[in-house]
Amino acid sequence: MAANDLDLDALLRYAAANVPAFPPSPSNFTVSKFGHGQSNPTYLMQVGFGAAVKRYVLRKKPPGKLLQSAHAVEREFQVLQALSNHTLVPVPKVFCLCTDPSVIGTSFYIMEFLEGRIFVDPRLPGVEPVSRRAIYQATVKALASLHSADVDAIGLGKYGRRENYCKRQVERWAKQYIASTGEGKPERNPKMFELIDWLQQHIPLEDSSGGATGLVHGDFRLDNLVFHPIEDRVIGILDWELSTLGNQMCDVAYCSMPYITDLGADKDHLGKGMEHTGLPEGIPSLAEYVAEYCSSSGKPWPFSEWKFYIAFSLFRGASIYAGIYSRWTMGNASGGESAQHAGDKANFLIDNAWELVRREYVLPEHPPSGSFVAQDYFKGLARESEDQGFLIGEGKFVPSKRILELRNRLVKFMEDHIYPMEKEFYKLSESTSRWTVHPEEEKLKELAKKEGLWNLFIPIDSAARAKKKFFDGTNQLQSDDNYNQLLGAGLSNLEYGYLCEIMGRSVWAPQVFNCGAPDTGNMEVLLRYGNKEQLLEWLIPLLEGRIRSGFAMTEPNVASSDATNIECSISRQGDSYIINGTKWWTSGAMDPRCRLLIVMGKTDFSAAMHKQQSMILVDIRTPGVHIKRPLTVFGYDDAPHGHAEVLFDNVRVPAKNILLGEGRGFEIAQGRLGPGRLHHCMRLIGAAERGMQITAERALSRTVFGKLIAEQGSFRSDIAKCRIELEKTRLLVLDAADQLDRLGNKKARGALAMAKVAAPNMALMVLDMAMQVHGGAGLSSDTCLAHLWATARTLRIADGPDEVHLGTIAKLELQRAKAKL
């Protein structure tokens, strides 16, 4: 639509009534269209009054039939208003938004005119080398500035979905390409559909985790920036049509396009980018440009993911150009004659993307050094401490790049596979077939193995002991299965803490990764205390996930928190032991896959108090082992896992099944109390985080007494207090894991005890708040909250009662005080 097609009288009346300080009686009013750009038509409004002239910019939707969700000037106005009012991000000030099509035919908004420079050619011809460099540096800083915006604080928290941005964008632009081509429209390119398949298979893990999420411009490039008239700094970021919340590395890749490809104004100028044809003096290399962004924004070097981001940018550009060409053929494209070559540009970008995909790498493995890069930041980022797994200079409890990659893979697995199946798992657990295993669980276990997320809980020292016993110093099992990496990823307890937390967000997740209790504790017992024969018979199938196990210690007739009270007898008779007694809360014993019970009983009632107990391995199918009943936890029987009362009636097991020897049970129990039980604390952090997440979402969507729950002062106070408690507890748990790694179980017992008290109480506080916010839904099985709360409450007892842990903490505190007297 040309400027003379607008109803200038209606526009003038509207502007005079809605633009602050608009000249009241203008002597002259002209509107002219900017020729630059292909998207929403943009106009210069000049208002003369006396000898003065005021300038404004009008941006509107194009006329005609538009693709769904495209050209939303209302969203542009929203984001510009938020950034202008609440941040220092350089954007033009917006004055008003008109959604009444009777004024000029479509919705539009009016903003300030910025007097400055726009550089259309990224090679910056005619610009001095020193200014070229400054302009590129200013571009990067402007991008980092908008990426630093706190969207929640400025009212853009609902501006878009934060997770799976790339996945959704690939789907969106694929649909737009399809809508713009074929069936009477321009011809489709089959290579585009192959590219779509490649992108869908290579979406970065950080995309699903939300690790790179924030405000995304969507079309950030040099010619969408206004620079100061004489200074090399950005004073305005324009064209926010594609802005949303999402993966910010997509912006970085898109503004790097001039390095990859050159899209001239007409068909004859399609070609390679500056990295191939030569960089004009002063313009940094692509690697330097990306490094400067990472330095300014604090983002990690994107070596492994960069190929995807560049290929995605080329793909998206191809879809955009296909849309422009389609609109041109229908006669309603903005941008004039240049639109007629958009179809050729789309196909060129598709070919360019495939050329890039076939390369081995598209970015150096490490960021470059040089004056353009902030040296101190990248030195700290590149160096990792292999023994501790920390980034040097980044804080004690900042996970290494390797752990972050594992964590991102785990988060993606949870979002893609666990959360979508929760309702199905619950449905089976509440049916008459509850004591069977959902077939999907076994499929997910196989997938977890293939993705390297199996047995992550195994401490590196335990794995080393196992290798020495029967793996001949290697990490390969001599078995017929295809999985020869069953001893985990070689993680410390601290490193596993970051991953175990993620698993704790769903009660169904740990067993899928073979990291569920009591199997983890039982495998740890075997790894630490089992002999080679016991490892081969029981540890291997547990590591492979072919069987499950139970731990039988607690008894109904005595206070079992004091292990010296137990009454179950384990009597030696020749080459066997005879077991008699009743156990309950034997978690896992109801599972149809359960084959092993580790039973704690007394082999000598007359020995010293802590030498009476022994642990023995029992095949659950042994005659005399009777599963009497499943027990419920606040009504949950946790099928098919279950918690059983078990009767041992003259159960005869081979003497070789004793662990470590008679009288060593208390010693083994103390060893088991470390890593295995700290895992509960780690999982509780995850449970609390999930509670916080769904509570915040609920509060932002439900209205009560005339305003959102999120706007109620009492709620804000509650959720803030919960966040404080959660963060304090997380640090306490991580510190306990660190002490466990460095000092061992005994010296870390104080930190472990504090974590065991703090974690369940914190989780109960958070989940109670979450249930309160959800009302009746929070108490029902419609959400995961009630089950998570029941599990957390159980761990104030099952993980050792608070009173025992508090006693340990007090004892150590008093010992330290006495030592100073």
N, C-alpha and C positions, 0 to 999 in steps of 0.2 A: 504494500500500500504506500503510494507516494504521499508526501506531506500535503499536497493539494487535495487529496481524497479525505482528509480529516475534516471534521466539523470544527473549524477554528473558533467560531463563536461559542459553541457549547464548551469547548475546551477552555477558552478564556474565562467564561463564567465560572466553571468548576475550579480552575486554578485560583482565581481571585477569592473564592469562598473558602478554599482549603489549604492553600500554601501560606505559611506564616510570612508576614512582611512582604507579601506580593504587592507590587505597585497598584494603588487603588484606581488610578485613571490613566492607563498606559496610552501613550501617543502612537505607539507602533507595536505590533505583535506578529512575529514571523516564526514559522516552524519549518525546519529543513532536516532531511533525513541523513544520518551518518551512513556513508557507503561501506564502512568497514563492518565485517561480521556477517554471519549467515543465519543467526538464530532469531531471537526476539527483536523485531524492528525497534530501532533507537533513534530518537530525534533530538535536535537542538532547538530549544525554545528561547527566543530572544524577545525581551520585553523592554521597549523604549519608553522612557518617561523624562521629558525635558531633554537635556543633553546626555543623560546617563542611560546605560543599558544593563539590564540584569539578564543573566543566562541561567537556564535550567536544562535538565536532561529528562526526557520522557521516554519510558520504556514500556512496551505493550506486547500483548500476544499477537501473533500474526493472524490474518484472517483465514477463513476456510476451515475445512475439516482437519482436525489435528489428532495425532496419536495420543492415546490415553496417557495421562500424567505428564505430557510434554509441555514446555513453555509456561510453567507455573510462575507467573510474575508475582503472585501472592507470596510464594515461598521466598523469592528473591527479596521482597520488601521486608519479610519477617527477619531474615538473617542479617540484612544490612542494618535494620533498626536496632537489633540486639547488639551487634558489634559496635555500632556507632555510639550507642548510649552507655555501654558497660565495659568496653575494652579499649586498648590503644592500637588495635589492628587498623591499619590505614584503609578506610572505606569512605565513600561519599555519604554525606548525610541525606537521609530520605525524609520527605515532607508529608506525603499523603499517598494513599492507595485507593484506587477507584475500581470497584467490581461491577459497576453499572454499565452494561454494554450500550446503553442508549446515548452515552456521552460521545464516544468516538468509535463505537463498534465492538470493542473488546476491552478486557480489563487492562489497567495500566497503573504505573506509579510515577511520581515526579521526585527527582532528587537534585542535589546541587551539581552544578557544573564545576569540574576541577580544571583549573588553568594549569596546564603542564605539557609534558611530552609523552607520546606513545610511540614505541619502536615496533614497527611491523616486521622488519627483517631481523631475525635473531643474529645475523652476522654483524649487525651494527655498522654498516658502511658509513664512512664519513665521521666516525667517532674515534677519538684518540684512544690508543691502547690502554692507557691508565684508566680512562673512563669506562671502557668496555669491561674491564675487570671489576670496577666498582659497581657497575650496573648489574652484572651477574651476581655479585656478592649481595647487593641490596635485594635482588629478586629472591635469593635463598632466604634471607633474613625475613622478608615479608611472608614467605610461605611458612617458615618456622613460627612466626608470630601468630598467624591465624590458626596453626595447628596447636598452639599452646592455650587457646581459648578454653576456659572451663564452661562447657556447654550447660551443665546443670546450674551453675551460678548465674548465667545470663539468660536463662529461660528457654534454652534450646535443647533441654533434656529429652524432649519427645520429637525432635526434628527428624529423626530417622531411627531405624533399628541399628543397634551397635555391632551385632555379631553377624558373621557370614556375609559380609559386604561383597566380597569378590564373587562368591557363589551366586548371590542374588543379581549382581551387576552383569555377570556373564549371561544369566538367564534373561535379564531385561533387554540387553542389547541384541541378544540372539532373536528374541521376539520382535524387536524393532526392525532388525534386518529383514526378517521374514515378512513383516507387515509392509516394508518398503519395496519389496521385490516380488517378481513372479506374478502370475495370474493377471496379465494385462499391464503390469508395471515393469520396470527395468529387469533385465535378466539376472537370475541368481548365479553366484559363483560357487561351485561345489567345494572349492578349497576352504571357503568360509565355514562350512559345516564341519570339516575335518579340524579346523582351528578351534572351533567351539568345543569339540570332543577333547582335544589336547588340553585346553584351558581347564575344563571341568575335572580332569584327572590330575592337575598339578596345582590346585589351589593351595597356597601356603597354610601351614598349620596355625600360624598366628592370626589368620583371618577368622577362624572359628573361635579362638580364645578371646578375641577382643583386645589382644595385646597391642595392636597398632591402631586402635579405634580412637576417633575424635571427630572434630569438624573437618569435613572434606569439601573443597571448593568444587571439584569435578571438572573444571576447565581452566586450570591455573597454567597460564603461559605468558610469555613476555608481552604480547600485544594485548593482553587484558589488564595491563598495569599502566597507571599514570605516574610518571616521574615528575619530580619538582622541575620547574622551568629551567633552573640553572644548576641545581644540586643533584648529585647522583643518588637519590633516595626515592623510595616509593611513597606516594601520597594517596594512592587510591587503588584498590583491587576491584575490578569490574566483572560483570557478567557472571552472576551467581545462579544461573538457571539450574545447573546440575548439582548444586550443593546439597549436602545431606550429612548424616553421621556415618562413618565407615572407616575403612582401612586407609590411613593417611599416606602410606607409601605409594598408593595409586596416583596421588597428586604429584609426588616427587618424580615418578616415572613419566607421567604425562608432560610435565614441564621440561623433561629431558629429551623430548622428541626431536628437537632440531639437531641434536647430536646423531640421531639415528636415521632420520629421513628428511628430505627437503620437498615440500609441497608448494611449488610455485603457483603463481596466479592462474596459469593456464596449463594445458595438457603437456606442452613441450618442455616444461621446467620440472617435471617429476624426477627425483633423483635421490642419491644418497645424502646422508647428513654430514655435519661438519667433522665427525670423527673419521670419515672416509675421504672427504675431499680436502681436508686441511683446516686447521683452526686459525681464524684470523688472530693476529697478534693481540694479546691481552685477554682473550677469552679463555677461561680455564678448560681443562680436559673434562670429559664426562665424569671420570673417577674423582677428580678434584671438586667438581661441582656437587656431586653426591656427598662427598666427605664434608664439604662445608655445611651442607644441610644437616648431616648427622651431628656435627659439632655444635651447630646453633640450636638444634632441637633436643639433643641428648638421646637420639635414636641410635640403635646398634647398626653396624655395617651390614647391608642387606645382600651379601654375596650369594648365598644359596637361593634366595627368593627373587633376585633381580630379573632373571630371564622371564619368569611369569609376569612380573609387573610391566615390563616393556612389551611383551607379546600381548598382554591384555590392553595396553594403551593403543597399540596398533589396531587391534581388533575393534575396540570401541570407536576409534577414529574412522575405521572402515564403515561401521554401522551408521555413524553420524553422517558421513558423506553420502552413503546410500540413501539416507532419509532426505538429505538436501536435494540430491538429484531427483528423487521421486517427487518431491514437492515442486521442483522446477518443471518437470514434465507435466505437472498438473496446473502450473501457472501461479503457484502461491508461495514460491521460495523468496526469502529475503536475500540480499547480497548481489543482486544484479546478474550480469553476464557470467561472472566467475562460477556461478552455480551450475552452469551447463557442463563443466568439466569434473563435477564432483563424483560422477560414476566411475570415471577413469582413476581418480584418486583413491576411491574405495578399493578397487581391485589391486592397485599398486601397493597399498598398505597391507592387504592380505598376503601378497607375494613376499613383501618385506618381512612380515611376521614369521612366515615359514622359513625364510633364510636365517633369521635370528634363532628360531627354535632348534635348528639343526647344528648350531654352533655348540662347542663343548662348554664354553662359559662366555658371559657377556660383561663381566665386571671382575677386576682383579680380586684375588682372595683376600687381600688386606688393603686397607685404605692407603693412598699415597702419602708420602711425607712432602713437606715443602711449605713455603710461606703462606700458601692459600689455605692450609689446613691448621686447625688448632691442635698443635702438637701434643700438648699435655693431655688432652681428652683422649686422643686415639692411642697414645702409649698406654694409658690406663685401661682402655677398652680391650686392646689386643693381648695384653699379658694376662695369663691365667695361672693361678697357683694350682698345679696338678694334684698336690697332696691334700689340699683343703677344699678345692672346688670353688674358691671365691674369686671374684674379680678384684684385682689389687687396686686399692684406693677407692673401692666402691662400697665399703662397709662390711661389717663382719657377717651379717646374715643376708647378703645379696647373693642369690644363686649364680653359678657359673653359666656360661652360654650353653654348655652341654645339658645342664639340668633344665634350663629354660626351654630348650628344644624338646626334651622329654616331656616336660610339663605341657607344652603346647600340643604335642601329639596326644597326650592323655586327655586334655580338655576337649580336643576335637573328637576323640573316640567317645567320650561321655555324651557330647551333644549329638553326635551322629547315630549312636547305637544304644546307649544306656537309657537316657531320659525318654526317648520315644518308646521304649519297651516297658517302662515302669508299670503302666496300667495293665499290660498283659501279664506281667509277673504277679502283680497284686490279684488279678482276676483268678489266676490259677491257684494262688495261695489261699483264696477264700472259697474254693470249690471243693467238691467231694474227692477230687484227685490231687488235693494239696500236697500230699506226701510223695509226689513225683516231680521230676525235674523238667522244666520247660525246655523243649528241644532247641529253642533259640539260644539258651544259655550256653549250651555246648558249642554251638556255631560261633558265638561271640568269643568264647575261650580260644578257639582255634585262630580266629582273627587277631586276638590280642597277642598270641604267640608270634604270628607272622609280622606284626607291627612292632615287635621288640618291646612290648609292655608286659612281659611275663616275669613273675618272680622278682619284681623290683625290690622287694623288702629285704632280700638276703644281704646281710652286712658283708663287706668285702673280706673281713677277717674270717668269718665263718666259711665263706666260699673257699678261701685259701686252705683252711683245715681239711675241708672235704676233698680238695684236689690232692693233697698230700696222702690222704688215706687210700683213695682208690682210683684217682684219675691220672696218675703218673705225671703230676705237675702240669697237666693241660686242663682246658675247660671243656673237654669233649667227652661225653658219656658213651660208653661202649654198649649201645642198645640199638635195636632195630628201627626205632622211630627216626623221623627226619629232623628232630630238634636236638641239636647238640650244644645249645647255649641255655642250659636250665639253671645255671647258678646266678641268674640275675645280671644286672648291668654293672656290678662292681661298685655299688654306692655305699657311702657312709650313712649312718643313721640320720645325720643332719640333712644330707642330700635327699634321702628318701622322704623326709618330713614334708618337703615341698610337694611331693607327688602323692603321698598318702592322704594329704589334706583334700586333694581333688577327688580321690576315691570316696572319701567320707561324705560327699554331697548326696550320695544315694545309698540306701541300705543294700541295694542289689549289686553295687559295683565291685566291691573288693573281691568276691569270689570269681568274677569274670577274669580278673588279672592274676588269679591264684594268690591273692594277697589278703584273704579273709581269715578272721579268727574262727576257731582256735587253730586252724591249719598252720598259720604262720608261726605261732608259738611252738607248736609241736614239731614243725620242721626245724625250727631253731634249736630245739632240744636235741633232735637227732644230729643236726650238724655239729653241735658243740660236744655232745656227750655220747653219741652212738658209735659202736664199733663198725668195722667194714661190713660185716655180715648184716647187721641191722640196717645200715644205710642202703645196701643193695635190695633188701627185702621190702623195706618200708619207705625210705626216703625217695628213692627213684620214682615209684608210682605217684607219690605225693607231689614231687617236683613236676612231673608230667601232667598232673591234674586228672589222673585216671581214677584216683580214689580220694576220699576225704577222711577226716579223723575227728576224734573227740578227746577232751581232757577230763578225766574223772577224778576229782579231788573233793569237792564239797559234799557234805553228808547232812541228812535231814535231822539227825538226833544230837548233833554237837555244833558248837560255834566254830565253824570251819575257817574263819578268818585267822584263827590261831591254829596253824598246821599241826601243832603238837597234840591237838585234841582228837584227831581223826582216829576212828576205831576199826576201819577195814583191815583185815589181816591178810598177810601174804606169807604163807608158811612153806618152808622148803621140805619137799618129799622126794628124795633121790634126785633124779634129773629134771624134776618139775617143781613148780610152785603152785600151791592151792590158794585161791583167792576167795574170801567170803566177806560180804558186806553190802551195804546199800549206798549208792551215790545218787545225787540229784544235781540239777542244773548242769548236766553233762551236755554242753552245747555241741551240736553237730551229730549227735548220736542218732537222731531221727532220720537223717539224710540217707536215702537209699544207696548212696555211693560210699557211705561210711564203712571202712574196713578196719581201722585201727583205733583203739582206745589206749591212751597213756593213763595208767591207773596209779594213784598214790595210796599206799597203805603202809602198815607197819610190819616189818620182818622180825623185829626184836622189841617186845614191849618192856623189857628190863634194861635196855641199853640207856645211855645218856639221852636226855630229852631230845636233842637234835640229831641223834644217831639212830633213832628207832625207825625212821621213815625210809621207804624205798620207792622207786618208780619202776614200773614194769610195762612191757608192750603186750597188748592183748588183742588178738583177732576177734572182732565183734561177733563172728560166726561160731566161736568156740562154745561147746555145750556148757550150759549153766549161766550164760550171759542172757539175761531177760530184760528187755525194754518194757518197763511196766506202764509208762504213760508219758505223754508230752506235757510239759508245763507251759503255762501262759505268762506273758509279761504284760500286765495291764490289758489283758484280753488278747494280746497278739501271741500266736504260737510259733511265729516265724517259720512257718512251713516253706519249703521242705527241709530247711536246715534243722530247726527245732531245738528244744532244750528238754532232755529226757531224765526221768528217774530210772535208774538202772540197778537191777539186783544181780549180784555176783554170788552164785550158789555153787560152791565147790568147783570153781572154774580152774581147770588144770592147764597150765601153760608151760612151755619148755623153760628150763632154767636159764638158757642162753638169752631169754628175752629181758632179763634184768638190765636196767640201765646203769652203767658205771660201777655197779656193785651194791651189795647190801649196805644200808645205812647212809646212802648218799642222796636220798630223796630230797631232804631239806636243802642241801647244797644246790641240787638241780633246780628246785623251785625258786630259789633266790636268783639264780642265773636267768631263769625264764621271766622273772619279773621286770627285766630291763627292756630290751628292744620290743618284745612282743606286746607288752602292756603300754609302752609309750605310743605304739601305733594307735591305740584307742584314743589317746589324747589328740594325735594328729588328725584322725578321722573326725573327731568332735569339732575341730576348727572348721573343717569343711562343712559339716552339718550346720554349724552356726552361720557360716557364710551363705549357705543356700537359704537359710531362714531369713537372713537380712535381705537377700536379693528379691525373693518373692514377696516379702513384706513391703519393701520399697515400691515394687511394681503395683501392689495392691493399693497402697496409700496414694499413689499417683493417679489411680483410675477410679476410686470410689469416693462418692460425695456423701457427707453426713452433715446435717444441720446447716445446709446452705454452702458448704465449702468442702474442698478435698480433705481427706484424712491427713494428707501430707501437709496441709496448711494449719492443722490443729496444733496449738502450742504443746499440749501434753504429749502428742505423738512425737514431735520433733525432739523433745527432751528425752523421751524413752529411747528412740533410735540412736541418738547421739551417745547416750550412756552405754548402750549395747555395743556400739562401735568402739568405744574406749576400752571396754572390758575385753572385747574380742582381740583387739590389737595387743593389749597387755598380755593376754594369755598366749597368743601366738608366739610372742617373743620369749615367754617363759618356756614354752614347749621346745622351741628351737634351741634355746640355751641348754635345756636338759639333754637334747639329742647331741649337741656339741660336746657337753661334758661326758656323755656316754662314750663318744668316739675317742676323746682325748684321755679320759681318766679311768674308764671302765665302770662296771656296775656299782661296785662298792663305794668308790669315791663320789660317784654321781648320784648316790641314793637320795640326798637331800633335794637336789633339783628335780629328780624324778618324782619324789613324793609331792613336791609343790605343784608340779604339772598335773599330777593325777587328781589332786584336790581342785585345782583351779579350772581345768578344762570342762569336766561335766557340769560344775556349778555355773560356769559362764554360758555353756550351751543351753542349759535349762533356762537361764535368764533370757537369752535371745529368743529361744523357741517359744517360751511362754508369752513374750511380747508379740511374737509373730502370730501365735494362735489367737491372742486377744484382738489383734487388728483384723484377722480373718473372720472373727465371730464364730458362728456355728460351723462354717466350712473348715475352720482350723481344727475343730475337734473330730471331724469326720475323716473318712478314708478318701475324700475327694482331693485332699492335698497330702503331701508327704510329712506334714508338720507333726501330727500326732505320733506317728511311728518314730520319727526322729527324736521326739521328746521322750517317748517311752524308752528308747535305746539309751539316751543320755542319762536318764534317771537310774536305769539299771546299773550303769557303770560307776555310780557312787557306791555300789556294793560289789558288783561283779569284778571290778578292777581293784578290789581291796577296799574295804570301807574307809570313808574319810577319816574316821577316828584313828585308824592304824597309821595312815599317812601323816596325820597331824601329830601323832605321837612321835614319829620318826623326826619330823621337822623340829619339834620342840626339844627332843633329846639332843640333836646336833647343835641347836642354838645354845643350850645350856652347857654343853661340853666346851664350846668355844669360849663362853664366858668364864668357866672354871679355869680354863687353861691360862687365862690372863691374870688370875688372882695370885 
